[in-house]
């Protein structure tokens, strides 16, 4: 726990910037978005909020530290289209 006057993220911010591939121009690489897109395209199942709520106690029992985060992260593909990508891309206008 950081108390007043200590740190304010001076250690965590550079680590997060490195993880997210922050550029000198305050931009970010698209690797996280690409990973999510590929993951959602590879798996056609989609979880709902009700699914997460139903299984949340199991996740919490498995880990008091990251159980909530792991359970709610199941929704990361919930708004992505399900099913395989088309064999050929649609023609552009």
ABEGO torsion letter per residue (X at the ends): XBBBGBGGGAAAAAAAAAAAGBBAAGBBBAAAAAAAAAAAAABABBBBAAAAAAAAAAAAAABAAAAAAAAAAAAAAAABBBEBBBABBBBBX
